[in-house]
Amino acid sequence: MKTLTSKSINNQKGQITIFIVLIFQVLFVFFAMVTNIGLVVHEKINVQNSADLAAMYGAQKQAEVLNAIAHTNYQIRQAWKLLAFRVRVLGDFGRVQPQEGHPLKRVLQNGGSSPIGSPLDTWGGSAVGGVPSATTLPPMVCINHGGWVVDTNIPASAGTDNICKSENGSNVGITLPTLPNIAVILPTDAIIASQFRRLQRQIDSTCQGAGGYNWNAAANFIANFKLDVRNKLMRIRQLKQKLENGQDLEGNSIAEGVRRTFWGNRTGGQDKVNVTWVNSLELYTGATDWLMINHVYPLIFFVGQSASSGCSGVRSSLVEAYSNPTKVIAGATDSSLAPYGYTGFLKELSVDSTAASQPWSDDDLMKSSVGVEKNPWVAIYSGVSVNVPATKPFMPILGSHNIRAESYAMPFGGAIGPWANVSWPSGSSRSAGASVDPLLPAIWSGDGLPSGEAYSIRNIPNYSRFPGDTVGLGSQYSLSEAARIWPRAGSQPGKLSLNSFGSIIPDQLVLGNGNGQNPVLTEMEAIAVAPDLFDLTYYAIEPKAVSYYSQRTGENKGIMIPDYIISDNLKDVKDQVTQQVAKGFAPANPYRVFNWKHLLTGWAPVGVGNYGSPTERFGDCTAEIEDGGSPSNGNCKVGGRVGYSVKVVSKEFLQSSALPFGGEGQSGPLLNPPVTGQADAGF
């Protein structure tokens, strides 16, 4: 055998080949490592981006439900404005004192059609209008005068004397009536037919039955309001439950949509992917609700009869008349007032029950309300957590490695409506401080007799027309504004027919009586509920809410109540708020909204990462939605928006202990922050 020497080995060929092979092996390992790192980084970015989009999808669906709640809450504001108009204008325009009578009466008697005074003055000075005082002469519902006709077109007062006139000059000042404890029992589906059509006896110059008519009119006004608001609160309750149950407007699972959004944006497969969605409301365990009903106790006066016959009037109130029929007509009994609806559900609806009720129960929804307020310390947000196996094609032997991603997004920029008061301290179940609208009644708990601020002369229906307003429907201008469209018969003002209130139609302005009478009464009420500067400041008002939401709610189309309709023709339903704006506009009226585009006061996008408010888009729209086109938020394709938008937020932000959510000087933590360590646990 031949022995190999070192010299012979050194002289062997192929060493370069071995060296090259080793270099390629090193390069291959380096390439595999770089490729694996690149794939992991790419997948991490893709997974995080997909999680962000999924979280924004969830927040978007939450925002749509919040927008629907917000618009319905604004409809409740409109219902209160309509009640105030009916009490202070339609019910009271027969007044002859003070200052030569009701402003609307003076305009009509003088043959004018323009409102008198200015929107900032008061009727009769400081004693009438503004924040009421003990010397204020309250509005009183009285239809026993020549401005109204009854059943057979007989004037509500055929003579020069009437019960409204006899009461006007006496008993100046308000004495709050004693409230009775009342446990009203009503069916949950109570739809009450007006009693006006049942009244066949004519009110003539002897004022026969006038007190019964006046009680009936006042009771109908408040009953219509309560049924209307009850229906709207039922819709808000349904929408509220959708948010709590993680459902969108259509009733579909938001969690399922979040998963589909994630999978649709991820470049990898769906195998072994754990996507979990967190609904922030499931993290709230507080004792009080996150959405509170603001109950109030309306105080409505009417003119009763101080004698069984004749035109001697006396001021009375619905709460007094509920337990004492002699407050309607002296010497009357329950049975003698039956023709006026005193013994039926109309009587039960004329007052609010003081019995305890569970929040958001059917009984609770039947109590008078001016809307809802949301607890700012209970945030609505969408959280997404994802667990995805990493892709390592060149090193499978290294075992599995999971990529985790977490993302949060929340609705912002919208408004369900104003709080009752200017601030909401951390930990409080209600807003506190000064009233946002000083002309609204103070909030009543809904249980037991209201007392203190919750029962005062502020409880007479009124409202602010702009921030800081202290006059409301106490101004001569507001009280006489209906004159500009008042029906006329030649040179004389026309009459209003009580038959127009022949039935209570929830969610709609009064209709004509079918005989061609009162063709403009609906327009008068549309002016009353049209958006004003206060509404514009504190509410998110969708210009064409029903057309926008009705195509979005699938099997739940009944979830959105139509806005107050100016025409009973269904083709006009899509233009409700825009029609209200058009009817309410008057060049001399500084507190009305002049153009529906001015409702577009929400946040609008400027550019990526820019969350400022673009002034050029505020209250404007450069491209509207054409008839028949796909509905869009705010009825606008290019320009301003209304309602909630969506943005991604950090977990640290939601866990902060000093969030400025409670108004000026009020900060604190959320009551439903994300759970620490949630992402590692895969939610």
C-alpha positions as CSV (number, residue, x, y, z in Angstrom):
1,M,0.0,0.0,0.0
2,K,1.3,3.4,-0.9
3,T,1.5,5.9,1.8
4,L,0.1,9.4,1.2
5,T,2.5,12.2,2.0
6,S,1.7,15.8,2.9
7,K,3.2,16.8,-0.4
8,S,1.0,14.5,-2.3
9,I,-2.1,15.8,-0.4
10,N,-1.2,19.4,-1.1
11,N,-0.9,18.6,-4.7
12,Q,-4.4,17.1,-4.9
13,K,-6.9,18.9,-7.0
14,G,-10.5,19.9,-5.8
15,Q,-9.8,22.0,-2.7
16,I,-11.1,25.1,-4.4
17,T,-14.3,23.2,-5.2
18,I,-14.7,22.3,-1.5
19,F,-14.1,25.9,-0.5
20,I,-16.7,27.1,-3.0
21,V,-19.2,24.6,-1.7
22,L,-18.6,25.8,1.9
23,I,-19.1,29.4,0.8
24,F,-22.4,28.5,-0.9
25,Q,-23.5,26.7,2.2
26,V,-22.8,29.8,4.3
27,L,-24.5,32.1,1.8
28,F,-27.5,29.7,1.7
29,V,-27.8,29.8,5.5
30,F,-27.4,33.6,5.5
31,F,-30.0,33.9,2.7
32,A,-32.4,31.6,4.6
33,M,-31.9,33.6,7.8
34,V,-32.5,36.9,6.0
35,T,-35.5,35.4,4.2
36,N,-37.0,34.1,7.4
37,I,-36.5,37.4,9.1
38,G,-38.0,39.3,6.2
39,L,-41.0,37.0,6.1
40,V,-41.5,37.4,9.8
41,V,-41.2,41.2,9.6
42,H,-43.5,41.3,6.6
43,E,-46.1,39.1,8.4
44,K,-45.9,41.1,11.5
45,I,-46.6,44.3,9.5
46,N,-49.4,42.6,7.6
47,V,-50.9,41.2,10.7
48,Q,-50.8,44.5,12.6
49,N,-52.2,46.4,9.6
50,S,-55.0,43.8,9.3
51,A,-55.7,44.1,13.0
52,D,-55.9,47.9,12.7
53,L,-58.4,47.6,9.8
54,A,-60.4,45.0,11.7
55,A,-60.5,47.3,14.8
56,M,-61.6,50.2,12.7
57,Y,-64.3,48.1,11.1
58,G,-65.7,47.3,14.6
59,A,-65.5,50.9,15.6
60,Q,-67.2,52.0,12.4
61,K,-70.1,49.6,13.1
62,Q,-70.3,51.0,16.6
63,A,-70.3,54.6,15.2
64,E,-73.2,53.9,12.9
65,V,-75.3,52.7,15.9
66,L,-74.2,55.8,17.9
67,N,-75.2,58.0,15.0
68,A,-78.7,56.5,14.9
69,I,-79.0,57.0,18.7
70,A,-77.8,60.6,18.3
71,H,-80.4,61.4,15.6
72,T,-83.2,59.8,17.5
73,N,-82.2,61.7,20.6
74,Y,-82.4,64.9,18.6
75,Q,-86.0,63.9,17.6
76,I,-86.8,63.8,21.3
77,R,-85.6,67.4,21.5
78,Q,-87.9,68.3,18.6
79,A,-90.8,66.6,20.4
80,W,-90.2,68.9,23.4
81,K,-90.0,71.9,21.1
82,L,-93.3,70.9,19.6
83,L,-94.9,70.5,23.0
84,A,-93.7,74.0,24.0
85,F,-95.1,75.5,20.7
86,R,-98.5,73.8,21.2
87,V,-98.7,75.1,24.8
88,R,-97.3,78.6,24.4
89,V,-98.6,79.4,20.9
90,L,-101.5,77.2,19.7
91,G,-102.9,76.9,23.2
92,D,-102.3,80.4,24.5
93,F,-102.8,82.8,21.5
94,G,-106.2,83.8,22.7
95,R,-104.7,85.7,25.7
96,V,-105.7,89.4,25.9
97,Q,-103.3,90.5,28.7
98,P,-100.6,91.6,29.4
99,Q,-99.4,94.2,27.0
100,E,-102.5,94.1,24.8
101,G,-102.5,90.3,24.5
102,H,-100.5,87.5,23.0
103,P,-98.1,88.7,20.3
104,L,-99.6,86.3,17.7
105,K,-103.1,87.6,18.5
106,R,-101.9,91.2,18.1
107,V,-100.3,90.5,14.7
108,L,-103.4,88.7,13.4
109,Q,-105.8,91.3,14.7
110,N,-103.8,94.1,13.0
111,G,-103.8,92.2,9.7
112,G,-100.1,91.7,9.7
113,S,-98.1,88.6,8.7
114,S,-94.6,89.5,10.0
115,P,-93.5,88.6,13.5
116,I,-93.2,91.5,15.9
117,G,-90.4,92.5,18.2
118,S,-87.0,90.9,18.1
119,P,-85.9,87.3,18.9
120,L,-84.2,88.7,22.0
121,D,-86.9,90.6,23.6
122,T,-89.6,89.3,26.0
123,W,-93.3,89.5,26.0
124,G,-94.3,91.8,28.7
125,G,-90.8,92.5,30.0
126,S,-89.0,90.5,32.6
127,A,-92.2,89.2,34.2
128,V,-93.1,87.2,31.0
129,G,-90.6,85.1,29.1
130,G,-87.0,84.4,30.0
131,V,-86.3,82.2,33.0
132,P,-89.7,82.4,34.8
133,S,-90.1,84.1,38.2
134,A,-92.9,83.9,40.7
135,T,-94.6,87.0,39.1
136,T,-94.7,85.4,35.7
137,L,-98.1,84.9,34.1
138,P,-97.9,81.4,32.8
139,P,-99.1,80.2,29.4
140,M,-102.5,78.6,29.7
141,V,-104.1,76.3,27.2
142,C,-107.5,77.8,26.3
143,I,-109.3,77.2,23.0
144,N,-112.5,79.1,23.9
145,H,-111.9,82.0,21.5
146,G,-112.6,82.9,17.9
147,G,-109.3,81.6,16.6
148,W,-110.5,78.0,16.8
149,V,-113.5,76.2,15.3
150,V,-115.0,73.1,16.7
151,D,-116.5,70.0,15.1
152,T,-119.1,71.7,12.9
153,N,-117.1,74.8,12.1
154,I,-118.7,76.8,14.9
155,P,-116.3,79.3,16.4
156,A,-114.9,78.2,19.7
157,S,-116.4,81.5,21.0
158,A,-119.3,82.9,19.1
159,G,-119.6,86.0,21.4
160,T,-117.3,88.8,22.5
161,D,-116.9,87.2,25.9
162,N,-115.0,84.1,26.4
163,I,-113.4,82.1,29.3
164,C,-109.9,82.9,28.0
165,K,-110.5,86.6,28.2
166,S,-112.1,86.5,31.7
167,E,-109.1,84.7,33.2
168,N,-106.3,86.7,31.5
169,G,-106.5,89.7,33.7
170,S,-106.6,87.9,37.1
171,N,-104.4,85.9,39.3
172,V,-101.1,87.2,38.0
173,G,-98.2,85.1,39.2
174,I,-97.6,81.4,39.5
175,T,-98.4,79.2,42.5
176,L,-97.0,75.8,42.0
177,P,-99.8,73.2,42.4
178,T,-99.4,70.4,44.9
179,L,-98.4,67.2,43.2
180,P,-100.2,64.0,44.0
181,N,-98.5,60.6,44.2
182,I,-99.7,58.8,41.1
183,A,-99.1,55.3,39.9
184,V,-100.3,55.4,36.3
185,I,-101.2,52.1,34.8
186,L,-101.1,52.0,31.0
187,P,-100.7,49.2,28.5
188,T,-97.3,49.2,26.9
189,D,-98.8,49.5,23.4
190,A,-101.2,52.3,24.3
191,I,-102.1,54.4,21.3
192,I,-104.7,56.9,22.4
193,A,-107.3,58.3,20.0
194,S,-107.9,62.0,20.6
195,Q,-111.1,62.9,22.3
196,F,-111.7,66.0,20.2
197,R,-114.0,64.1,17.8
198,R,-116.1,62.8,20.6
199,L,-117.1,66.3,21.7
200,Q,-120.4,67.1,20.0
201,R,-121.5,70.0,22.2
202,Q,-120.7,73.4,20.8
203,I,-118.9,76.0,22.9
204,D,-121.0,79.0,22.4
205,S,-121.1,82.5,24.0
206,T,-122.2,80.9,27.3
207,C,-118.9,79.0,27.5
208,Q,-120.8,75.7,28.1
209,G,-118.2,72.9,28.6
210,A,-115.3,75.2,27.9
211,G,-113.3,73.9,30.9
212,G,-113.7,70.4,29.6
213,Y,-112.5,71.4,26.1
214,N,-109.5,73.3,27.5
215,W,-108.5,70.3,29.7
216,N,-108.9,68.0,26.8
217,A,-106.7,70.1,24.6
218,A,-103.9,70.4,27.2
219,A,-104.2,66.6,27.9
220,N,-103.9,65.8,24.2
221,F,-100.8,68.0,23.9
222,I,-98.9,66.2,26.7
223,A,-100.3,62.7,25.7
224,N,-99.1,63.1,22.2
225,F,-95.7,64.2,23.5
226,K,-95.4,61.3,25.9
227,L,-96.4,58.6,23.3
228,D,-94.1,60.2,20.7
229,V,-91.1,60.2,23.1
230,R,-91.9,56.7,24.4
231,N,-91.6,55.4,20.9
232,K,-88.3,57.1,20.3
233,L,-86.9,55.9,23.6
234,M,-87.9,52.4,22.6
235,R,-85.8,52.8,19.4
236,I,-82.9,54.1,21.5
237,R,-83.3,51.1,23.8
238,Q,-83.1,48.8,20.9
239,L,-80.1,50.5,19.5
240,K,-78.4,50.6,22.9
241,Q,-78.9,46.8,23.3
242,K,-77.4,46.3,19.9
243,L,-74.2,48.0,21.1
244,E,-74.1,46.1,24.3
245,N,-74.7,42.8,22.4
246,G,-72.0,43.5,19.8
247,Q,-74.5,43.9,16.9
248,D,-74.5,46.4,14.0
249,L,-77.6,48.2,12.7
250,E,-78.6,45.2,10.6
251,G,-78.4,43.0,13.7
252,N,-75.4,41.1,12.5
253,S,-72.5,40.1,14.7
254,I,-69.7,42.8,14.7
255,A,-67.2,40.2,15.9
256,E,-67.8,38.1,12.8
257,G,-67.4,41.1,10.6
258,V,-64.1,41.9,12.4
259,R,-62.8,38.4,11.7
260,R,-63.8,38.6,8.0
261,T,-62.1,42.0,7.7
262,F,-58.9,40.7,9.2
263,W,-58.9,37.6,7.0
264,G,-59.7,39.7,3.9
265,N,-56.6,41.9,4.5
266,R,-54.1,39.2,5.6
267,T,-51.8,37.8,3.0
268,G,-51.6,34.4,4.7
269,G,-54.2,31.6,5.2
270,Q,-56.8,31.4,7.9
271,D,-55.5,28.2,9.5
272,K,-54.7,28.4,13.2
273,V,-55.4,32.1,13.3
274,N,-57.0,33.3,16.6
275,V,-58.8,36.6,16.1
276,T,-60.7,37.9,19.1
277,W,-62.8,41.1,19.3
278,V,-63.5,43.0,22.4
279,N,-66.7,45.1,22.8
280,S,-65.8,47.8,25.3
281,L,-69.3,47.8,26.8
282,E,-68.7,44.2,28.0
283,L,-65.9,45.5,30.2
284,Y,-68.3,47.9,32.0
285,T,-69.6,46.5,35.3
286,G,-70.9,49.7,36.9
287,A,-74.1,49.9,38.9
288,T,-75.7,52.6,36.8
289,D,-76.4,52.6,33.1
290,W,-73.9,54.2,30.6
291,L,-76.9,55.9,28.9
292,M,-79.2,57.7,31.2
293,I,-82.7,59.0,30.5
294,N,-83.2,62.6,31.5
295,H,-86.7,62.6,32.9
296,V,-88.6,65.8,33.6
297,Y,-92.0,66.7,35.1
298,P,-93.8,69.0,32.7
299,L,-96.1,71.6,34.3
300,I,-99.0,72.6,32.0
301,F,-101.8,75.1,32.9
302,F,-105.2,75.4,31.3
303,V,-108.2,77.6,31.9
304,G,-111.0,75.8,33.8
305,Q,-114.4,77.0,34.8
306,S,-114.9,78.5,38.2
307,A,-118.7,78.0,37.9
308,S,-120.8,75.2,36.3
309,S,-122.0,77.7,33.7
310,G,-121.0,81.1,32.4
311,C,-117.6,82.5,31.3
312,S,-115.9,82.8,34.6
313,G,-112.4,81.2,34.1
314,V,-109.9,80.0,36.6
315,R,-106.3,78.9,36.2
316,S,-105.8,75.2,36.7
317,S,-103.2,72.6,35.9
318,L,-103.2,69.0,34.7
319,V,-101.7,67.7,37.9
320,E,-104.5,69.4,40.0
321,A,-107.2,68.2,37.6
322,Y,-106.0,64.6,37.7
323,S,-107.4,64.0,41.2
324,N,-109.9,66.8,41.4
325,P,-112.5,67.1,38.5
326,T,-113.8,70.4,40.0
327,K,-110.5,72.0,38.8
328,V,-111.9,71.4,35.2
329,I,-115.4,72.6,35.8
330,A,-116.7,73.7,39.2
331,G,-119.0,71.0,40.7
332,A,-118.0,68.4,38.1
333,T,-117.6,64.7,38.8
334,D,-115.5,62.0,37.0
335,S,-118.6,60.8,35.2
336,S,-119.8,64.2,34.2
337,L,-116.4,64.8,32.5
338,A,-116.5,61.5,30.7
339,P,-117.5,63.1,27.4
340,Y,-114.2,65.0,27.5
341,G,-112.1,61.9,27.9
342,Y,-111.5,62.5,31.6
343,T,-112.1,58.8,32.6
344,G,-110.0,57.1,30.0
345,F,-106.3,56.7,29.1
346,L,-106.1,60.3,28.2
347,K,-106.4,61.2,31.8
348,E,-103.7,58.7,32.8
349,L,-101.4,60.2,30.1
350,S,-102.0,63.7,31.3
351,V,-99.6,63.3,34.2
352,D,-96.5,61.3,35.0
353,S,-96.4,58.4,37.3
354,T,-94.3,58.9,40.4
355,A,-94.1,55.1,41.1
356,A,-90.6,53.6,41.1
357,S,-89.6,51.9,37.9
358,Q,-86.5,50.1,36.6
359,P,-84.4,52.2,34.2
360,W,-85.3,51.5,30.6
361,S,-88.3,49.5,31.5
362,D,-91.6,50.0,29.6
363,D,-93.0,51.9,32.6
364,D,-89.9,54.1,32.7
365,L,-90.2,55.0,29.1
366,M,-93.7,56.3,29.6
367,K,-92.5,59.1,31.9
368,S,-91.8,62.5,30.3
369,S,-88.2,63.0,29.1
370,V,-86.1,65.5,27.2
371,G,-83.6,62.9,25.9
372,V,-80.7,60.9,27.0
373,E,-77.2,61.7,28.2
374,K,-74.1,59.4,27.8
375,N,-71.6,58.8,30.6
376,P,-68.3,60.0,29.1
377,W,-66.3,57.7,31.5
378,V,-67.8,54.6,29.7
379,A,-66.0,54.7,26.4
380,I,-67.3,53.0,23.2
381,Y,-64.3,51.3,21.5
382,S,-63.4,48.2,19.5
383,G,-60.4,46.0,20.5
384,V,-58.8,43.3,18.3
385,S,-56.3,40.7,19.4
386,V,-54.6,38.3,16.9
387,N,-52.4,35.3,17.4
388,V,-50.8,34.0,14.1
389,P,-48.2,31.3,13.6
390,A,-45.1,32.8,12.0
391,T,-44.0,31.6,8.5
392,K,-40.4,30.1,8.5
393,P,-40.1,28.0,5.3
394,F,-36.3,27.5,5.5
395,M,-36.1,26.6,9.2
396,P,-39.1,24.5,10.2
397,I,-37.1,22.6,12.7
398,L,-36.8,25.7,14.9
399,G,-40.4,25.1,16.0
400,S,-43.4,27.3,16.0
401,H,-43.4,31.0,16.8
402,N,-46.6,33.1,17.1
403,I,-47.0,36.7,16.0
404,R,-49.3,38.7,18.3
405,A,-51.0,41.9,17.3
406,E,-53.3,44.2,19.2
407,S,-55.3,47.2,18.0
408,Y,-57.9,49.6,19.3
409,A,-60.2,52.0,17.5
410,M,-63.0,54.2,18.7
411,P,-65.7,56.5,17.4
412,F,-65.0,60.2,17.8
413,G,-66.2,63.6,16.7
414,G,-69.9,63.0,17.1
415,A,-72.4,63.9,19.8
416,I,-75.4,61.9,21.1
417,G,-76.6,65.2,22.6
418,P,-75.8,67.6,25.4
419,W,-75.6,66.6,29.0
420,A,-78.2,68.1,31.2
421,N,-75.4,70.0,33.0
422,V,-72.1,71.4,31.9
423,S,-69.7,68.8,33.5
424,W,-69.5,65.2,34.5
425,P,-67.2,64.5,37.4
426,S,-65.3,61.2,37.3
427,G,-67.2,58.6,39.2
428,S,-70.5,60.4,39.0
429,S,-73.5,58.7,37.5
430,R,-74.9,62.0,36.3
431,S,-73.8,65.3,34.9
432,A,-73.4,68.2,37.4
433,G,-73.1,72.0,37.5
434,A,-75.0,74.6,35.7
435,S,-77.7,73.6,33.2
436,V,-76.7,73.5,29.5
437,D,-80.2,74.6,28.5
438,P,-81.4,76.9,31.4
439,L,-84.9,76.9,30.1
440,L,-85.4,73.2,30.3
441,P,-86.8,71.7,33.6
442,A,-84.2,70.3,35.9
443,I,-83.7,66.6,35.7
444,W,-86.1,64.4,37.8
445,S,-85.1,60.9,38.9
446,G,-88.5,59.5,37.7
447,D,-89.1,58.0,41.1
448,G,-91.2,59.8,43.7
449,L,-92.5,63.3,43.7
450,P,-90.1,65.8,42.1
451,S,-88.9,68.5,44.5
452,G,-86.4,71.3,44.6
453,E,-85.1,72.4,41.3
454,A,-86.8,69.4,39.6
455,Y,-90.2,71.1,40.3
456,S,-90.3,74.8,39.6
457,I,-91.8,77.2,37.2
458,R,-89.1,76.1,34.8
459,N,-91.2,73.0,34.3
460,I,-93.5,74.9,32.0
461,P,-92.3,73.8,28.5
462,N,-89.7,76.1,27.0
463,Y,-86.3,75.7,25.4
464,S,-83.2,77.7,24.4
465,R,-82.9,78.7,20.7
466,F,-79.2,79.3,20.9
467,P,-76.5,78.8,23.5
468,G,-77.0,81.2,26.3
469,D,-80.6,82.0,25.4
470,T,-82.7,83.0,28.5
471,V,-85.8,83.9,26.6
472,G,-86.8,81.0,24.4
473,L,-90.5,81.0,23.5
474,G,-91.0,84.0,25.8
475,S,-89.9,86.3,23.0
476,Q,-92.5,88.3,21.1
477,Y,-90.8,87.3,17.8
478,S,-90.9,83.5,18.6
479,L,-94.5,83.7,19.8
480,S,-95.7,85.5,16.7
481,E,-93.6,83.8,14.1
482,A,-96.5,81.6,12.9
483,A,-98.2,84.7,11.6
484,R,-96.1,84.7,8.4
485,I,-97.8,81.5,7.1
486,W,-101.2,81.9,9.0
487,P,-104.2,80.9,6.9
488,R,-106.2,83.9,5.8
489,A,-109.7,84.4,4.5
490,G,-109.5,87.6,2.4
491,S,-108.2,90.3,4.7
492,Q,-109.1,88.4,7.9
493,P,-107.1,85.7,9.6
494,G,-108.5,82.2,9.1
495,K,-109.6,79.8,11.8
496,L,-107.8,76.7,13.1
497,S,-109.8,73.5,13.3
498,L,-109.6,71.3,16.4
499,N,-110.4,68.4,14.1
500,S,-106.8,68.6,13.0
501,F,-106.0,66.9,16.3
502,G,-108.5,64.2,15.6
503,S,-106.1,61.5,16.4
504,I,-102.7,61.2,18.1
505,I,-100.3,60.1,15.4
506,P,-96.9,59.3,17.0
507,D,-93.8,60.5,15.2
508,Q,-95.6,62.9,13.0
509,L,-96.7,66.5,13.0
510,V,-100.4,67.2,13.1
511,L,-102.3,66.4,9.9
512,G,-105.2,68.2,8.3
513,N,-108.7,67.1,9.3
514,G,-109.5,65.8,5.8
515,N,-111.8,68.7,4.9
516,G,-109.1,70.9,3.5
517,Q,-108.8,72.9,6.7
518,N,-105.5,73.9,8.4
519,P,-103.4,73.3,5.3
520,V,-100.6,75.3,6.9
521,L,-100.9,74.1,10.5
522,T,-98.4,71.4,9.8
523,E,-96.0,73.9,8.4
524,M,-96.4,76.1,11.5
525,E,-95.3,73.1,13.6
526,A,-92.5,72.3,11.2
527,I,-91.2,75.8,11.8
528,A,-91.4,75.2,15.5
529,V,-89.3,72.0,15.4
530,A,-86.8,73.2,12.7
531,P,-83.1,73.1,13.7
532,D,-81.9,76.2,15.4
533,L,-78.4,77.3,16.6
534,F,-78.7,75.4,20.0
535,D,-79.5,72.2,18.1
536,L,-76.7,72.9,15.7
537,T,-74.2,73.3,18.6
538,Y,-75.1,70.3,20.7
539,Y,-76.7,67.7,18.5
540,A,-75.6,65.6,15.5
541,I,-78.5,66.1,13.0
542,E,-78.6,63.9,9.9
543,P,-80.2,65.9,7.1
544,K,-81.7,62.8,5.5
545,A,-81.6,60.3,8.4
546,V,-84.4,58.0,7.3
547,S,-83.2,57.5,3.7
548,Y,-79.7,57.0,5.0
549,Y,-80.6,54.4,7.7
550,S,-83.6,52.7,6.1
551,Q,-81.3,51.2,3.5
552,R,-78.9,50.1,6.2
553,T,-81.1,48.3,8.6
554,G,-82.2,45.2,6.6
555,E,-84.9,43.3,8.5
556,N,-84.8,46.0,11.2
557,K,-86.1,48.9,9.0
558,G,-88.5,49.9,11.7
559,I,-85.6,50.7,14.0
560,M,-85.5,54.3,12.8
561,I,-88.5,56.6,13.3
562,P,-89.2,59.1,10.6
563,D,-88.5,62.7,11.3
564,Y,-91.5,65.0,11.7
565,I,-93.1,65.0,8.3
566,I,-94.2,68.2,6.6
567,S,-96.2,66.4,4.0
568,D,-98.2,63.2,4.6
569,N,-97.1,62.1,1.1
570,L,-94.6,59.3,1.6
571,K,-92.4,60.5,-1.3
572,D,-91.4,63.5,0.9
573,V,-90.2,61.3,3.8
574,K,-86.6,61.4,2.6
575,D,-86.5,65.2,2.8
576,Q,-87.8,65.7,6.4
577,V,-85.1,67.7,8.1
578,T,-84.2,69.6,4.9
579,Q,-87.8,70.6,4.6
580,Q,-87.9,71.7,8.2
581,V,-84.9,73.9,7.5
582,A,-86.5,75.4,4.5
583,K,-89.7,76.2,6.3
584,G,-88.0,77.5,9.4
585,F,-85.7,79.9,7.5
586,A,-86.6,83.6,7.8
587,P,-84.0,86.3,6.9
588,A,-84.8,88.3,10.0
589,N,-84.4,85.3,12.3
590,P,-80.9,85.0,13.6
591,Y,-81.2,81.7,15.4
592,R,-82.6,79.5,12.6
593,V,-80.4,77.3,10.4
594,F,-80.5,78.9,6.9
595,N,-79.3,75.9,4.9
596,W,-79.3,72.2,5.6
597,K,-75.6,72.1,4.7
598,H,-74.9,74.0,7.9
599,L,-75.8,70.8,9.8
600,L,-72.6,69.3,8.6
601,T,-70.6,70.3,11.7
602,G,-68.8,67.0,12.4
603,W,-65.1,66.2,12.0
604,A,-64.0,65.7,8.4
605,P,-60.7,64.2,7.2
606,V,-57.9,66.5,6.0
607,G,-55.0,64.1,5.4
608,V,-53.3,61.0,6.8
609,G,-52.6,61.6,10.5
610,N,-54.2,65.0,10.5
611,Y,-57.1,65.2,13.0
612,G,-57.6,68.9,12.9
613,S,-61.0,70.4,11.9
614,P,-60.9,71.6,8.3
615,T,-62.7,75.0,8.3
616,E,-63.3,74.9,4.5
617,R,-65.5,71.8,5.0
618,F,-67.3,72.9,8.1
619,G,-71.0,73.4,7.4
620,D,-70.6,73.0,3.6
621,C,-71.1,70.4,0.9
622,T,-69.6,70.8,-2.6
623,A,-71.1,67.6,-4.0
624,E,-74.5,66.4,-2.8
625,I,-76.1,62.9,-3.2
626,E,-78.3,62.8,-6.3
627,D,-81.8,61.4,-6.1
628,G,-81.6,57.6,-6.3
629,G,-77.9,57.6,-5.5
630,S,-76.4,55.5,-2.7
631,P,-77.1,57.2,0.7
632,S,-74.2,58.8,2.4
633,N,-73.6,60.2,5.9
634,G,-74.7,63.9,5.9
635,N,-76.2,63.5,2.3
636,C,-72.8,64.7,1.1
637,K,-70.2,63.1,-1.2
638,V,-67.6,65.9,-1.0
639,G,-67.5,68.3,1.9
640,G,-68.6,68.3,5.5
641,R,-69.8,65.4,7.6
642,V,-72.1,64.9,10.6
643,G,-71.8,62.4,13.4
644,Y,-69.1,60.0,14.5
645,S,-65.9,59.2,12.6
646,V,-63.4,56.5,13.6
647,K,-59.7,56.6,14.6
648,V,-57.1,54.2,15.9
649,V,-56.1,54.8,19.5
650,S,-53.4,53.3,21.7
651,K,-54.0,51.0,24.6
652,E,-52.0,53.4,26.8
653,F,-54.4,56.2,26.0
654,L,-57.4,54.1,27.0
655,Q,-55.7,53.1,30.2
656,S,-54.7,56.7,31.1
657,S,-55.9,58.0,34.5
658,A,-56.2,61.6,33.4
659,L,-58.5,61.7,30.4
660,P,-60.2,65.1,29.9
661,F,-63.6,63.6,29.1
662,G,-65.8,65.3,31.9
663,G,-65.8,68.8,30.7
664,E,-63.7,71.8,31.8
665,G,-61.5,70.9,34.8
666,Q,-62.8,67.3,35.0
667,S,-60.4,64.4,34.2
668,G,-60.1,60.8,35.3
669,P,-59.9,57.2,34.1
670,L,-62.3,55.2,32.1
671,L,-64.7,52.9,33.9
672,N,-64.1,50.2,31.2
673,P,-60.4,50.4,30.2
674,P,-58.7,47.5,28.3
675,V,-57.4,44.8,30.6
676,T,-53.7,44.8,31.2
677,G,-52.0,41.9,29.6
678,Q,-55.0,41.2,27.4
679,A,-52.9,40.7,24.2
680,D,-50.6,38.1,25.7
681,A,-53.6,36.1,26.8
682,G,-55.2,36.4,23.4
683,F,-58.1,38.3,24.9
